């Protein structure tokens, strides 16, 4: 029996209608689907009952499966000749460790394909009515992780980032919000800089908190903001109250400056 093929598939930001046609096709054909914490139940319902589903999610502060164990699992199943869909929230190559898994598959001579997904870094702000670029406000963006890497060169240089782009999008940053804000202010960002935190982007319970850099930590605590959430920092945020087409509650503790 030859090796199976592995598909590194992006599940998108949560709303199942935002899956790619290729992702849906593969979910219906797979022998095994190995999925993460941020893959919604509605997306999993697209997987046939005959297909084996294996959860390998990592929650904040608790890792049910290490990356090494996940790698071994994927390789082991592929070596059995099975078709594997490695299903990840968002896009597999954006903070999804898809690159690491692709390297392991290449090293073990296992055929693989990457299926991009819509990242929450783009989708959540769009659903909150916040265009990440706009001719009047923003011509550059940076997408960064709020997690601090313990190895390698993954630590974000917040002080340099503060004034190098117009819009900053932070994923997985709610738990580090206080330290991120402090670093950005130290790096030169004004206390009045506009900030939005979008919880559950694209889902029916999406909630957006709009505020300012100087008070957002206090407001997020009062509103009991919790992950998964996308943080957007920059002047484009002030369009959020005007362009919020997705009819969910938008809470703002102060009136935004024009």
Helices and strands as residue ranges (DSSP letters): E 6-10, G 16-18, H 21-29, E 32-35, H 41-44, E 52-55, E 58-59, E 62-63, H 67-79, E 84-88, H 98-107, E 112-115, H 120-127, E 141-145, H 158-161, E 167-171, G 174-176, H 177-186, E 194-199, E 207-212, H 216-222, E 229-233, G 235-239, E 250-252
